[in-house]
Amino acid sequence: MALSPTAAQRRVIDAADPATGRLRGTEAQLAALVKRGLAFRHPRPPHDHFLTPAGHRIRESPAEPRTPTASGPAAPSAAPAADGVFAARVGGEEAVPGATGPARLREVRGAWQGLLELRRMTHSDGSTDRPCGWERTHLVRAAALALEAAGHRPAGPDGADGYRVRATPQPEAVAVYEPDGTALRDCGATLEGAGWQVGEYTEPRTRVRYLLASPRKV
């Protein structure tokens, strides 16, 4: 979990760009926010600093003192949900406060940008067009993040409408369900654009159409 910012750092957070989370401040202030897991430094020039999902949450919360934790800084935003703070919606979850609205959209956007940075930093060629190692070990969460970040609607608790991402017995593959055929194909197009190999299939017994998606390797 991220450490609480000081009053001066909170002012820097509050002044961040509301859409991109881009920060302005002194080098010391920005470095301190990175240490606390509330910001990350872009690895390429001009090396701007941006809020992590945890930083966005603090920006949206009342400016009240918070108790520091002893667990140290959060994992870099380039590994979304690796610290258990953020999780993309896989579909079918119970409704929770903050699951929709502008704050959620910014959080999802920040997590997706962080994932692209992780791809850039971990691929030897610096590419962002295919999944990275984190995604291959968190298949359901990675596919769900790609879908939610692209604006697809996750299914509610009844599973009647919206996408649902589920694990499969196959290695490096997830199944994506969406009752609407057009929406299902749109989900497939999104995953392909995010670097996944996608095929559409029909369950023999139920005749339900679904996608089988695997991270593309090259």
Kinemage of the C-alpha trace (Angstrom):
@kinemage 1
@onewidth
@group {chain A} dominant
@subgroup {mainchain}
@vectorlist {calphas} color= white
{ca met a 1} P 0.000 0.000 0.000
{ca ala a 2} L 1.240 3.505 -0.786
{ca leu a 3} L 2.494 5.789 1.964
{ca ser a 4} L 0.528 8.951 2.718
{ca pro a 5} L 1.779 12.203 1.140
{ca thr a 6} L 2.791 15.275 3.102
{ca ala a 7} L 0.727 18.438 2.814
{ca ala a 8} L 3.117 19.825 0.178
{ca gln a 9} L 3.022 16.588 -1.785
{ca arg a 10} L -0.764 16.552 -1.546
{ca arg a 11} L -0.842 19.967 -3.206
{ca val a 12} L 1.248 18.600 -6.072
{ca ile a 13} L -1.150 15.668 -6.407
{ca asp a 14} L -4.204 17.941 -6.368
{ca ala a 15} L -2.667 20.058 -9.147
{ca ala a 16} L -2.128 17.055 -11.459
{ca asp a 17} L -3.735 17.053 -14.882
{ca pro a 18} L -7.194 15.544 -14.282
{ca ala a 19} L -7.132 13.513 -17.503
{ca thr a 20} L -3.557 12.238 -17.785
{ca gly a 21} L -2.354 12.548 -14.199
{ca arg a 22} L 0.730 14.488 -15.330
{ca leu a 23} L 2.506 16.138 -12.388
{ca arg a 24} L 4.372 19.391 -11.920
{ca gly a 25} L 6.683 19.965 -8.983
{ca thr a 26} L 10.260 20.071 -7.819
{ca glu a 27} L 12.510 17.075 -8.420
{ca ala a 28} L 12.504 16.352 -4.698
{ca gln a 29} L 8.698 16.418 -4.506
{ca leu a 30} L 8.297 14.180 -7.544
{ca ala a 31} L 10.950 11.739 -6.351
{ca ala a 32} L 9.203 11.504 -2.973
{ca leu a 33} L 5.881 10.719 -4.649
{ca val a 34} L 7.549 7.970 -6.675
{ca lys a 35} L 9.043 6.534 -3.471
{ca arg a 36} L 5.583 6.460 -1.924
{ca gly a 37} L 4.119 4.635 -4.920
{ca leu a 38} L 1.925 7.618 -5.844
{ca ala a 39} L 3.711 8.565 -9.064
{ca phe a 40} L 5.952 7.046 -11.704
{ca arg a 41} L 8.629 8.599 -13.900
{ca his a 42} L 8.268 8.018 -17.613
{ca pro a 43} L 11.369 6.098 -18.782
{ca arg a 44} L 11.724 8.111 -21.982
{ca pro a 45} L 12.516 11.828 -22.474
{ca pro a 46} L 11.305 14.261 -21.288
{ca his a 47} L 10.841 11.893 -18.298
{ca asp a 48} L 7.621 13.481 -17.058
{ca his a 49} L 5.983 12.191 -13.897
{ca phe a 50} L 2.427 10.816 -13.735
{ca leu a 51} L 0.091 9.688 -10.972
{ca thr a 52} L -0.257 5.982 -10.333
{ca pro a 53} L -3.762 4.553 -9.672
{ca ala a 54} L -3.031 5.006 -5.948
{ca gly a 55} L -2.149 8.648 -6.610
{ca his a 56} L -5.400 9.161 -8.501
{ca arg a 57} L -7.347 7.717 -5.568
{ca ile a 58} L -5.716 10.181 -3.177
{ca arg a 59} L -6.467 13.041 -5.596
{ca glu a 60} L -10.143 12.062 -5.558
{ca ser a 61} L -10.300 11.632 -1.771
{ca pro a 62} L -10.766 14.348 0.858
{ca ala a 63} L -7.534 15.984 1.948
{ca glu a 64} L -7.345 14.411 5.387
{ca pro a 65} L -4.318 13.035 7.235
{ca arg a 66} L -3.693 9.359 6.568
{ca thr a 67} L -1.837 6.840 8.669
{ca pro a 68} L 1.391 5.624 7.061
{ca thr a 69} L 1.729 1.905 6.670
{ca ala a 70} L 4.734 -0.219 7.487
{ca ser a 71} L 4.585 -2.232 4.281
{ca gly a 72} L 6.601 0.230 2.224
{ca pro a 73} L 5.927 1.764 -1.195
{ca ala a 74} L 3.474 0.188 -3.561
{ca ala a 75} L 4.592 -1.726 -6.607
{ca pro a 76} L 5.138 0.541 -9.642
{ca ser a 77} L 1.990 1.434 -11.539
{ca ala a 78} L 3.516 -0.431 -14.465
{ca ala a 79} L 2.346 -3.592 -12.709
{ca pro a 80} L -1.368 -2.817 -12.242
{ca ala a 81} L -3.065 -4.730 -9.447
{ca ala a 82} L 0.189 -6.473 -8.492
{ca asp a 83} L -0.151 -5.006 -4.995
{ca gly a 84} L -3.833 -5.876 -4.748
{ca val a 85} L -4.917 -2.214 -4.716
{ca phe a 86} L -6.335 -2.011 -8.230
{ca ala a 87} L -8.153 -4.744 -10.103
{ca ala a 88} L -9.837 -4.551 -13.472
{ca arg a 89} L -13.422 -5.794 -13.529
{ca val a 90} L -13.636 -9.322 -14.938
{ca gly a 91} L -17.447 -9.296 -15.050
{ca gly a 92} L -20.010 -10.843 -12.747
{ca glu a 93} L -18.774 -9.157 -9.566
{ca glu a 94} L -21.096 -7.699 -6.993
{ca ala a 95} L -21.611 -3.964 -7.413
{ca val a 96} L -19.129 -1.979 -5.326
{ca pro a 97} L -18.872 1.768 -4.583
{ca gly a 98} L -16.656 3.599 -7.062
{ca ala a 99} L -16.921 0.913 -9.761
{ca thr a 100} L -18.237 3.466 -12.243
{ca gly a 101} L -17.868 7.169 -12.907
{ca pro a 102} L -15.028 9.563 -13.784
{ca ala a 103} L -12.762 8.469 -10.929
{ca arg a 104} L -12.946 4.836 -12.046
{ca leu a 105} L -12.283 5.816 -15.661
{ca arg a 106} L -9.143 7.684 -14.646
{ca glu a 107} L -8.005 4.780 -12.487
{ca val a 108} L -8.461 2.304 -15.331
{ca arg a 109} L -6.729 4.631 -17.787
{ca gly a 110} L -3.796 5.026 -15.407
{ca ala a 111} L -3.513 1.267 -14.922
{ca trp a 112} L -3.549 0.661 -18.674
{ca gln a 113} L -0.875 3.298 -19.289
{ca gly a 114} L 1.172 1.726 -16.527
{ca leu a 115} L 0.851 -1.665 -18.194
{ca leu a 116} L 2.044 -0.226 -21.491
{ca glu a 117} L 5.059 1.185 -19.679
{ca leu a 118} L 5.748 -2.234 -18.191
{ca arg a 119} L 5.658 -3.704 -21.679
{ca arg a 120} L 8.058 -1.036 -22.911
{ca met a 121} L 10.485 -1.551 -20.058
{ca thr a 122} L 10.495 -5.361 -20.087
{ca his a 123} L 10.578 -6.053 -23.825
{ca ser a 124} L 14.102 -5.951 -25.214
{ca asp a 125} L 12.925 -3.980 -28.240
{ca gly a 126} L 10.886 -1.525 -26.155
{ca ser a 127} L 7.657 -2.489 -27.912
{ca thr a 128} L 4.199 -2.090 -26.413
{ca asp a 129} L 2.213 -4.037 -29.003
{ca arg a 130} L 2.280 -7.421 -27.279
{ca pro a 131} L 1.710 -8.671 -23.717
{ca cys a 132} L 4.564 -8.864 -21.222
{ca gly a 133} L 5.498 -11.401 -18.597
{ca trp a 134} L 3.171 -9.924 -15.970
{ca glu a 135} L 0.213 -10.407 -18.280
{ca arg a 136} L 1.154 -14.024 -18.967
{ca thr a 137} L 1.025 -14.782 -15.254
{ca his a 138} L -2.184 -12.770 -14.660
{ca leu a 139} L -4.188 -13.705 -17.750
{ca val a 140} L -7.695 -12.966 -16.532
{ca arg a 141} L -6.790 -9.626 -14.958
{ca ala a 142} L -4.710 -8.582 -17.976
{ca ala a 143} L -7.453 -9.371 -20.503
{ca ala a 144} L -10.064 -7.689 -18.324
{ca leu a 145} L -7.928 -4.549 -18.056
{ca ala a 146} L -7.583 -4.349 -21.841
{ca leu a 147} L -11.358 -4.631 -22.211
{ca glu a 148} L -12.293 -2.208 -19.437
{ca ala a 149} L -9.706 0.346 -20.574
{ca ala a 150} L -11.211 0.236 -24.080
{ca gly a 151} L -14.646 1.084 -22.706
{ca his a 152} L -16.331 -2.319 -22.808
{ca arg a 153} L -18.936 -2.859 -20.113
{ca pro a 154} L -18.366 -5.698 -17.624
{ca ala a 155} L -21.298 -7.911 -16.728
{ca gly a 156} L -23.161 -7.323 -13.490
{ca pro a 157} L -23.793 -9.954 -10.813
{ca asp a 158} L -26.540 -11.574 -12.906
{ca gly a 159} L -24.207 -11.892 -15.912
{ca ala a 160} L -27.032 -10.924 -18.267
{ca asp a 161} L -25.221 -8.172 -20.164
{ca gly a 162} L -21.577 -7.259 -20.546
{ca tyr a 163} L -18.335 -9.188 -20.818
{ca arg a 164} L -17.070 -11.896 -18.470
{ca val a 165} L -13.424 -13.032 -18.526
{ca arg a 166} L -12.743 -16.481 -17.132
{ca ala a 167} L -9.772 -18.822 -16.739
{ca thr a 168} L -9.605 -21.989 -18.848
{ca pro a 169} L -7.841 -25.356 -18.518
{ca gln a 170} L -5.669 -24.383 -21.472
{ca pro a 171} L -2.294 -22.816 -20.651
{ca glu a 172} L -2.018 -19.113 -21.483
{ca ala a 173} L -5.652 -18.794 -22.550
{ca val a 174} L -8.748 -17.084 -21.178
{ca ala a 175} L -12.361 -17.303 -22.260
{ca val a 176} L -14.436 -14.172 -22.850
{ca tyr a 177} L -18.220 -14.351 -22.811
{ca glu a 178} L -20.618 -11.649 -23.980
{ca pro a 179} L -24.304 -12.394 -24.727
{ca asp a 180} L -24.476 -9.879 -27.547
{ca gly a 181} L -22.765 -11.225 -30.668
{ca thr a 182} L -21.678 -7.829 -31.944
{ca ala a 183} L -20.280 -6.866 -28.555
{ca leu a 184} L -18.452 -10.203 -28.383
{ca arg a 185} L -16.757 -9.524 -31.721
{ca asp a 186} L -15.905 -5.998 -30.551
{ca cys a 187} L -14.222 -7.516 -27.492
{ca gly a 188} L -12.231 -9.742 -29.818
{ca ala a 189} L -11.107 -6.758 -31.887
{ca thr a 190} L -10.000 -4.942 -28.736
{ca leu a 191} L -7.954 -7.885 -27.504
{ca glu a 192} L -6.349 -8.355 -30.907
{ca gly a 193} L -5.407 -4.680 -30.903
{ca ala a 194} L -3.908 -5.162 -27.436
{ca gly a 195} L -1.636 -7.972 -28.654
{ca trp a 196} L -3.745 -11.075 -28.025
{ca gln a 197} L -4.493 -13.936 -30.407
{ca val a 198} L -8.256 -14.425 -30.496
{ca gly a 199} L -10.570 -17.076 -31.891
{ca glu a 200} L -14.362 -17.382 -31.664
{ca tyr a 201} L -15.864 -20.741 -30.707
{ca thr a 202} L -19.143 -22.403 -29.738
{ca glu a 203} L -19.602 -24.581 -26.681
{ca pro a 204} L -20.870 -27.972 -27.982
{ca arg a 205} L -23.423 -28.552 -25.240
{ca thr a 206} L -24.853 -25.065 -24.653
{ca arg a 207} L -24.167 -23.555 -28.106
{ca val a 208} L -22.910 -20.437 -26.354
{ca arg a 209} L -20.454 -18.396 -28.388
{ca tyr a 210} L -17.260 -17.267 -26.679
{ca leu a 211} L -13.736 -16.024 -27.377
{ca leu a 212} L -10.551 -17.881 -26.577
{ca ala a 213} L -7.696 -15.412 -26.204
{ca ser a 214} L -3.957 -15.946 -25.647
{ca pro a 215} L -1.136 -13.385 -25.335
{ca arg a 216} L 0.712 -12.998 -28.612
{ca lys a 217} L 4.417 -13.828 -28.337
{ca val a 218} L 5.757 -12.070 -31.460
